Amino acid sequence: MTDYENIIKLKKGDTNGLQLLMEEYQKALFHYALGFVWSKETAEEITSDVFVKLWKKRADLESSRPLKGLLFRICHDLCIDHLRKTAKSQELRKEFVLNYLQAHSEDPNAPTAESAQLEKVKSLIEQLPKKCREVMKLRYEEGLSLAEISERLDISPNTVQNHLVKGLKILRGFLLSLLPLLFSE
């Protein structure tokens, strides 16, 4: 069935047209989303959302536009939306890192080099001077702004910035020492 015929079916509210599209594109969209989000569950959810969104917007479909491109554009946009939400949520950031580590490990239950390095970074943060450590944790674990940290710790924003620079400089030195390990495979 051509895109034109599928669009006509969709515009008429024919669920068989949607089912045919799902059978044809669901697997490819799933793998595309998985490349972004590294979580099978999230990729499945995004893939389903692609077809839900297509169904809701079926009246606006243009018969001249290829459906494959539209489906992948919707999938891409949903992945980016998910990543934006992930970046804003501490819990989702942790889940994202865990999914990434599991996706790049042969045995998801086995400790990975990445998890060992993450533990090393956490250990380095714990070794930072007290105020510097507090500022780093408030900024990167709780996601507070410089002004919020300044207010909470009762220090100036410039002092907050200095602590962040100091902490990041120490961590950057450690991470730079890992570069040869990251690119050796």
BAZARO-663924 format. One line per 2 residues: their letters; for each residue x, y, z of N, C-alpha, C, O, CB. Coordinates in steps of 0.1 Angstrom, whole numbers, plus 5000, padded with zeros to 4 digits. Atoms other than C-alpha are relative to their C-alpha. Glycine has a CB too. Layout:
N
A = X,Y,Z,X,Y,Z,X,Y,Z,X,Y,Z,X,Y,Z; ...
//
This chain:
185
MT = 5008,4988,5000,5000,5000,5000,5009,5012,5000,5019,5013,5007,4990,5000,5012; 4992,4988,5001,5014,5034,4991,4997,5010,5012,4987,5009,5019,4997,5008,4987
DY = 5002,4990,4990,5018,5063,5015,4987,5008,4998,4979,5011,5007,5012,5010,5000; 5012,4992,5003,4990,5082,4997,4988,4992,5004,4979,4998,5010,4999,5002,4985
EN = 5011,5008,4996,4966,5053,5002,4999,4999,5016,4988,4999,5021,5001,4986,4994; 5000,5000,4985,4976,5050,5039,4995,5013,5006,4987,5013,5016,5014,4997,5005
II = 5004,4987,4995,4971,5087,5045,4985,5002,4998,4978,5006,5007,5007,5011,4993; 5015,4999,5003,4936,5085,5029,4993,4992,5011,4983,4996,5016,4997,4995,4986
KL = 5006,5008,4990,4928,5056,5052,5000,5006,5014,4990,5006,5021,5007,4986,5000; 4999,4994,4986,4941,5074,5083,4990,5012,5001,4984,5013,5011,5014,5005,5002
KK = 5009,4988,5000,4922,5106,5074,4985,4996,5002,4977,5003,5008,5001,5008,4988; 5014,5005,4999,4890,5085,5072,4998,4993,5014,4987,4989,5017,4997,4990,4989
GD = 5002,5006,4987,4897,5071,5107,5001,4985,4999,4997,4978,5009,4987,5003,5006; 4999,5014,5002,4905,5036,5094,5012,4995,5008,5024,4998,5005,5002,4996,4985
TN = 4989,5005,4991,4925,5018,5121,5009,4989,4993,5020,4987,4997,4994,4994,5013; 4992,5010,5008,4936,4991,5096,5012,5007,4994,5023,5001,4993,4992,4993,4989
GL = 4989,4992,5006,4958,5018,5079,5011,5002,5011,5023,5001,5008,4995,5013,4994; 4990,4998,4989,4974,5026,5113,5007,4987,5003,5019,4986,5005,4993,5005,5012
QL = 4994,5013,4997,4979,4989,5120,5011,4996,4990,5021,4991,4993,4989,4989,5001; 4990,5003,5011,4997,4984,5086,5013,5008,5002,5024,5003,5000,4994,5003,4986
LM = 4988,4992,4997,5020,5013,5094,5008,4995,5012,5020,4995,5011,4995,5015,5002; 4993,5005,4988,5028,4999,5128,5008,4988,4997,5019,4986,5001,4989,4997,5011
EE = 4993,5013,5004,5037,4965,5113,5012,5004,4992,5022,4997,4993,4990,4991,4993; 4989,4997,5009,5059,4982,5087,5011,5008,5007,5023,5005,5004,4994,5008,4989
YQ = 4990,4991,4995,5077,5008,5108,5004,4998,5015,5013,5004,5020,4996,5014,4998; 4998,5001,4986,5075,4998,5145,5014,4995,5004,5020,5002,5013,4990,4991,5006
KA = 4987,5005,4997,5107,4978,5146,5011,5010,4997,5020,5013,5005,5003,4987,4992; 4990,4991,5004,5128,5004,5128,4999,5013,5009,5009,5018,5013,4998,5005,4985
LF = 5001,4989,4990,5114,5032,5150,5005,4997,5014,5011,5005,5020,4985,5005,5000; 4995,5005,4987,5121,5012,5181,5015,5001,5001,5021,5007,5010,4995,4986,5003
HY = 4986,5000,5001,5157,5008,5171,5006,5014,4999,5016,5017,5005,5006,4991,4989; 4996,4986,5001,5160,5044,5162,4999,5007,5013,5008,5014,5018,4991,5008,4989
AL = 5002,4994,4986,5146,5055,5196,5010,4994,5010,5015,5002,5018,4986,4998,5005; 4991,5007,4991,5168,5030,5214,5014,5006,4999,5021,5007,5009,5001,4985,4997
GF = 4988,4993,5002,5198,5047,5199,5002,5013,5007,5013,5018,5010,5003,5003,4985; 5000,4987,4992,5188,5079,5217,4999,4998,5015,5007,5004,5022,4988,5008,4995
VW = 5003,5001,4986,5175,5067,5250,5006,4988,5008,5006,4988,5020,4985,4999,5001; 4993,5011,4994,5193,5034,5257,4992,4992,5010,4998,4986,5019,5013,5005,5006
SK = 5008,5008,4991,5164,5019,5275,4989,4994,4991,4981,5001,4984,4993,5010,5011; 5010,5007,5008,5142,4993,5259,4986,5004,5003,4977,5007,4994,5001,4985,5002
ET = 5014,4996,4996,5111,5003,5279,4997,5014,4995,4986,5016,4990,4999,4999,5015; 5002,4986,5004,5115,5040,5271,4999,5000,4984,4990,5007,4979,5011,5009,5004
AE = 5001,5000,5014,5121,5032,5234,4987,4994,4995,4981,4999,4986,5012,4991,4994; 5013,5006,5003,5090,5010,5233,4989,5011,5002,4979,5012,4994,4997,4988,5009
EI = 5010,4990,4997,5070,5038,5249,5000,5011,4990,4989,5016,4985,5003,5006,5014; 4999,4989,5010,5083,5064,5225,4994,4995,4987,4987,5002,4980,5015,5004,4998
TS = 5005,5006,5013,5075,5041,5195,4985,5000,5000,4979,5003,4990,5006,4986,4998; 5015,5000,4999,5039,5037,5207,4995,5014,4999,4985,5017,4993,4996,4994,5014
DV = 5004,4986,5001,5037,5074,5212,5000,5006,4986,4992,5015,4983,5009,5009,5010; 5000,4995,5014,5047,5080,5176,4987,4997,4993,4982,5006,4986,5012,4993,4993
FV = 5012,5004,5007,5017,5061,5164,4987,5007,5006,4978,5010,4999,4998,4985,5000; 5011,4992,4993,4994,5078,5190,5000,5014,4994,4989,5019,4991,5002,5000,5015
KL = 4999,4986,5005,5006,5112,5178,4996,5001,4985,4989,5010,4981,5015,5005,5002; 5004,5001,5014,5002,5102,5142,4985,4999,4999,4978,5006,4990,5006,4988,4992
WK = 5015,5002,5000,4966,5091,5149,4993,5013,5004,4983,5017,4997,4996,4989,5009; 5006,4988,4996,4958,5123,5167,5001,5011,4989,4992,5020,4988,5006,5005,5013
KR = 4997,4990,5010,4972,5144,5139,4996,4996,4985,4999,5002,4976,5014,5004,5000; 5003,5006,5014,4957,5123,5110,4993,5010,4991,4995,5009,4979,4992,4987,5002
AD = 5007,4990,5008,4934,5151,5099,5009,5010,4993,5005,5015,4982,4989,5007,5008; 4991,4990,5006,4964,5173,5092,5010,4995,4990,5018,5002,4985,5007,5007,5011
LE = 4990,5006,5008,4984,5148,5072,4999,5005,4985,4988,5007,4980,4998,4985,5000; 4999,4996,5014,4995,5159,5037,5003,4988,4992,5012,4981,4995,5010,5011,4998
SS = 4998,5012,5008,4992,5132,5011,5012,5000,4991,5017,4990,4986,4988,4998,4991; 4987,4999,5008,5023,5145,4993,5012,4997,5008,5023,4996,5003,5001,5014,4994
RP = 4988,5002,4991,5046,5140,5023,5002,4985,5003,4992,4979,5007,4998,5008,5013; 4997,5014,4998,5063,5106,5027,4997,4997,5015,5002,5004,5024,5014,4996,4996
LK = 5003,5003,4986,5050,5089,5059,5013,4995,5008,5014,4998,5019,4990,4989,5000; 4988,5005,4993,5084,5073,5067,5007,5011,5006,5011,5011,5018,5009,4992,4990
GL = 4994,4988,4994,5100,5107,5071,4993,5006,5011,4999,5010,5021,5003,5010,4988; 5008,4994,4990,5072,5120,5091,5000,4991,5013,5002,4997,5024,4985,5001,4996
LF = 5000,5009,4988,5072,5089,5115,5014,5002,5007,5014,5002,5019,4998,4986,4996; 4986,4998,4994,5110,5093,5120,5002,5014,5006,5009,5015,5016,5011,4997,4990
RI = 5000,4987,4994,5106,5130,5126,4993,5001,5013,4998,5006,5023,4994,5011,4990; 5007,5001,4988,5080,5124,5152,5008,4993,5011,5009,4997,5022,4986,4993,4998
CH = 4992,5008,4991,5101,5097,5168,5012,5008,5005,5015,5008,5017,5005,4987,4993; 4988,4992,4996,5132,5120,5168,4995,5011,5010,5002,5013,5020,5006,5007,4988
DL = 5005,4989,4991,5112,5149,5184,4996,4994,5014,4999,5000,5024,4988,5007,4994; 5004,5007,4987,5098,5125,5211,5012,4996,5008,5013,4998,5020,4991,4988,4998
CI = 4987,5003,4993,5133,5113,5219,5007,5012,5006,5011,5012,5017,5010,4993,4990; 4994,4988,4995,5146,5148,5222,4992,5005,5012,4998,5010,5022,5001,5011,4989
DH = 5008,4996,4988,5117,5157,5245,5003,4992,5012,5004,4997,5023,4985,4999,4996; 4996,5009,4989,5125,5127,5266,5013,5003,5006,5015,5004,5018,5000,4985,4996
LR = 4986,4997,4995,5162,5136,5268,5000,5014,5007,5007,5015,5017,5009,5001,4988; 5002,4987,4993,5152,5172,5278,4995,4998,5014,5000,5004,5024,4992,5010,4992
KT = 5005,5003,4987,5131,5159,5306,5010,4992,5009,5011,4995,5021,4987,4991,4999; 4989,5008,4993,5159,5135,5316,5010,5010,5006,5014,5008,5017,5006,4990,4991
AK = 4990,4990,4996,5183,5164,5318,4995,5008,5012,5003,5013,5020,5004,5009,4989; 5005,4991,4989,5160,5183,5342,4997,4992,5013,4995,4998,5023,4987,5007,4995
SQ = 5004,5008,4989,5152,5154,5365,5012,4991,5005,5018,4984,4997,4988,4991,4996; 4989,5008,4994,5178,5139,5389,4998,4985,4999,5007,4978,4995,5002,5005,5014
EL = 5003,5014,5001,5161,5106,5390,5001,4994,4986,5006,4983,4984,4986,4997,5006; 4999,5005,5014,5158,5103,5352,5015,5000,4996,5019,4992,4988,4992,5009,4991
RK = 4986,5000,5003,5195,5113,5349,5007,4987,5004,5015,4981,4997,5007,5013,5005; 4994,5013,4995,5205,5084,5371,4996,4988,4992,5004,4980,4989,4996,4998,5015
EF = 5006,5011,5008,5182,5061,5352,5007,4999,4986,5011,4988,4981,4985,5001,4998; 4994,4999,5013,5197,5073,5319,5015,4994,5001,5019,4987,4992,5000,5014,4995
VL = 4986,5004,4999,5233,5067,5331,5000,4984,5002,5008,4977,4996,5007,5007,5012; 5000,5014,4998,5224,5032,5344,4996,4993,4987,5002,4982,4984,4990,4997,5011
NY = 5004,5006,5012,5207,5024,5311,5012,5000,4990,5014,4990,4983,4988,5007,4993; 4988,4999,5009,5238,5036,5292,5010,4989,5004,5015,4983,4995,5006,5014,5001
LQ = 4990,5009,4996,5261,5015,5313,4996,4986,4997,5004,4977,4993,5002,5001,5015; 5005,5013,5003,5239,4984,5309,5000,4997,4985,5003,4986,4981,4986,4998,5005
AH = 5000,5002,5014,5236,4989,5272,5014,4998,4994,5015,4992,4984,4994,5013,4993; 4987,5002,5005,5273,4990,5268,5008,4989,5008,5020,4989,5007,5008,5013,5001
SE = 4994,5011,4992,5280,4960,5291,4995,4987,4994,4983,4986,4991,4997,5001,5015; 5005,5013,5005,5279,4924,5279,4991,4993,5010,4981,4987,5006,5013,4991,4997
DP = 5009,5005,4990,5265,4913,5312,4995,5012,5008,5002,5018,5016,5008,4990,5009; 5006,4989,4993,5241,4939,5326,5002,5000,5015,5002,5010,5022,4986,5001,4997
NA = 4999,5001,4986,5246,4926,5361,5015,5001,5005,5018,5003,5017,4994,4987,5005; 4986,5000,4996,5284,4926,5360,5005,5015,5002,5000,5024,4995,5009,4993,4989
PT = 4995,4987,4998,5303,4956,5373,5008,5004,4987,5015,4996,4982,5009,5001,5013; 4994,4995,5013,5315,4977,5343,5012,5009,5004,5013,5014,5015,4990,5006,4991
AE = 4989,4991,4999,5346,4997,5338,4994,5014,5003,5000,5022,5011,5010,5000,4988; 5006,4987,4999,5323,5027,5335,4995,5002,5015,4996,5013,5020,4989,5002,4990
SA = 5005,4999,4986,5306,5020,5369,5011,5001,5010,5010,5008,5020,4991,4988,5003; 4989,4999,4991,5340,5016,5385,5005,5014,4999,5009,5020,5009,5011,4990,4996
QL = 4995,4986,5002,5351,5050,5370,4990,5010,5007,4994,5020,5013,5002,5003,4986; 5010,4992,4994,5318,5065,5382,5002,5000,5015,5001,5011,5022,4985,4996,4996
EK = 4997,5001,4986,5325,5053,5417,5013,5008,5004,5013,5014,5014,5002,4985,5004; 4988,4992,4998,5360,5068,5414,4997,5015,5000,5002,5022,5009,5010,4996,4989
VK = 5004,4986,5001,5345,5101,5404,4993,5004,5013,4995,5015,5019,4991,5003,4988; 5007,4998,4988,5321,5099,5434,5010,5001,5012,5009,5009,5021,4989,4990,5003
SL = 4990,5000,4990,5351,5091,5456,5008,5013,5000,5011,5018,5010,5009,4988,4999; 4992,4987,5002,5370,5121,5442,4992,5012,5006,4997,5021,5013,5004,5002,4986
IE = 5009,4990,4995,5340,5143,5450,5000,5000,5015,5001,5011,5021,4986,4999,4995; 5000,5000,4985,5340,5131,5486,5013,5005,5006,5014,5009,5017,4998,4985,5004
QL = 4987,4996,4995,5377,5140,5489,5002,5015,4998,5012,5020,5003,5011,4993,4992; 4999,4986,5002,5371,5176,5478,4999,5007,5014,4993,5001,5023,4989,5005,4990
PK = 5002,4992,4988,5373,5203,5505,4985,5001,5003,4977,5001,4994,5006,5014,4999; 5014,5000,4996,5340,5205,5525,4991,5009,4992,4981,5004,4987,4999,5003,5015
KC = 5009,4991,5007,5325,5236,5509,4999,4997,4986,4989,4998,4979,5005,5015,5002; 4999,5003,5014,5337,5227,5475,4991,4987,4997,4983,4987,4987,5014,4997,4995
RE = 5008,5012,5001,5321,5192,5479,4985,5003,5001,4977,4998,4993,5004,4990,5011; 5014,4997,4998,5288,5207,5492,4995,5007,4987,4984,5004,4983,4999,5010,5012
VM = 5005,4993,5012,5286,5231,5462,4999,4991,4988,4989,4992,4981,5010,5012,4997; 5001,5010,5011,5293,5203,5437,4988,4992,5001,4981,4989,4991,5013,4992,5000
KL = 5011,5009,4998,5267,5181,5452,4987,5008,4998,4977,5003,4992,5000,4994,5014; 5012,4992,5002,5241,5209,5453,4997,5003,4986,4986,5003,4981,5001,5013,5009
RY = 5001,4997,5014,5248,5218,5418,4997,4988,4991,4987,4989,4983,5013,5007,4995; 5001,5011,5009,5251,5184,5401,4991,4988,5005,4987,4980,4997,5013,4995,4997
EE = 5009,5010,4996,5231,5161,5423,4986,5005,5002,4976,4999,4999,5005,4994,5013; 5013,4994,4998,5203,5184,5433,4995,5009,4989,4983,5013,4988,5000,5007,5014
GL = 5004,4991,5012,5204,5206,5402,4997,5014,5004,4989,5021,4996,4989,4994,4993; 5003,4986,4996,5203,5239,5421,5008,5010,4991,5019,5007,4986,5004,5002,5015
SL = 4993,4990,5007,5213,5271,5404,5010,5007,5009,5010,5004,5021,4989,5011,4995; 4990,4993,4992,5242,5293,5415,4994,5008,5011,4998,5009,5023,5009,5008,4991
AE = 5007,4991,4990,5218,5317,5432,4994,4992,5011,4995,4996,5023,4989,5008,4993; 5006,5008,4990,5200,5289,5450,5011,4994,5010,5009,4994,5022,4992,4989,4994
IS = 4989,5005,4991,5233,5274,5463,5005,5011,5009,5008,5009,5020,5012,4995,4991; 4995,4988,4993,5245,5309,5473,4991,5003,5012,4995,5005,5023,5001,5012,4991
ER = 5010,4997,4990,5213,5314,5493,5000,4989,5011,5000,4992,5023,4986,5001,4994; 5000,5011,4990,5213,5279,5509,5012,5000,5009,5011,4997,5021,4998,4987,4992
LD = 4988,5001,4992,5249,5280,5520,5005,5014,5006,5014,5015,5013,5012,4995,4991; 4997,4986,4995,5249,5318,5528,5014,5004,4996,5021,5009,5004,4998,5000,5015
IS = 4987,4996,5005,5279,5325,5506,4997,5008,4987,4986,5006,4981,5010,4988,4997; 5002,4992,5012,5283,5349,5476,4999,4991,4988,5006,4980,4987,5010,5011,4999
PN = 5000,5007,5012,5275,5337,5441,5014,4998,4994,5017,4988,4988,4991,5007,4989; 4986,5001,5005,5312,5344,5432,5007,4989,5007,5015,4981,5001,5007,5013,5002
TV = 4994,5011,4992,5323,5320,5460,4995,4987,4995,5002,4977,4994,4997,5002,5015; 5006,5012,5005,5299,5294,5447,5007,4996,4986,5011,4985,4984,4985,5001,4997
QN = 4993,5002,5013,5314,5299,5412,5014,4995,5002,5019,4986,4995,5000,5013,4992; 4987,5004,4997,5349,5296,5426,5001,4985,5004,5010,4978,5000,5007,5009,5010
HL = 5000,5014,4995,5341,5263,5444,4997,4990,4988,5003,4980,4987,4989,4998,5011; 5003,5008,5011,5326,5249,5412,5012,4999,4991,5015,4988,4986,4988,5005,4992
VK = 4988,5000,5009,5356,5259,5391,5011,4991,5006,5017,4983,4999,5006,5014,4998; 4990,5008,4993,5379,5243,5417,4997,4985,4999,5005,4977,4996,5002,5004,5015
GL = 5004,5014,5000,5359,5211,5419,5001,4994,4986,5005,4982,4984,4986,4998,5005; 4999,5005,5014,5356,5207,5381,5014,4999,4995,5017,4990,4987,4992,5010,4991
KI = 4986,5001,5005,5393,5214,5376,5006,4986,5005,5013,4980,4998,5008,5012,5006; 4995,5013,4995,5401,5184,5399,4994,4988,4993,5001,4979,4989,4996,4999,5015
LR = 5007,5011,5007,5375,5162,5382,5005,4999,4986,5007,4988,4980,4985,5001,5001; 4995,4999,5013,5386,5173,5348,5014,4993,4998,5016,4986,4989,5001,5014,4994
GF = 4986,5007,5001,5422,5162,5355,4998,4985,5001,5005,4978,4994,5008,5005,5012; 5002,5014,4999,5409,5128,5365,4994,4995,4987,4999,4984,4982,4991,4997,5012
LL = 5006,5004,5012,5387,5125,5335,5009,5000,4988,5009,4991,4979,4987,5008,4997; 4991,5000,5011,5414,5135,5311,5010,4988,5001,5014,4983,4991,5009,5013,5001
SL = 4992,5012,4999,5435,5107,5325,4993,4987,4996,5000,4977,4993,5005,4998,5015; 5008,5012,5004,5407,5083,5315,4999,4999,4985,4995,4989,4979,4986,5000,5006
LP = 5003,4999,5015,5406,5094,5278,5007,4988,4993,5000,4982,4984,5005,5012,4995; 4994,5011,5007,5431,5067,5267,4992,4987,5002,4991,4979,4993,5014,4998,5004
LL = 5008,5012,4997,5409,5040,5284,4987,5001,4992,4982,4990,4988,4997,4999,5015; 5013,4999,5007,5377,5053,5268,5001,4997,4985,4991,4992,4979,4994,5014,5002
FS = 4999,5002,5014,5390,5051,5233,5008,4988,4996,5012,4986,4984,5007,5012,4993; 4993,5012,5003,5408,5018,5235,4990,4988,5000,4985,4985,5011,5012,4997,5010
E = 5009,5012,5001,5387,4989,5223,5004,4992,4988,4998,4981,4986,4985,5004,4998
//
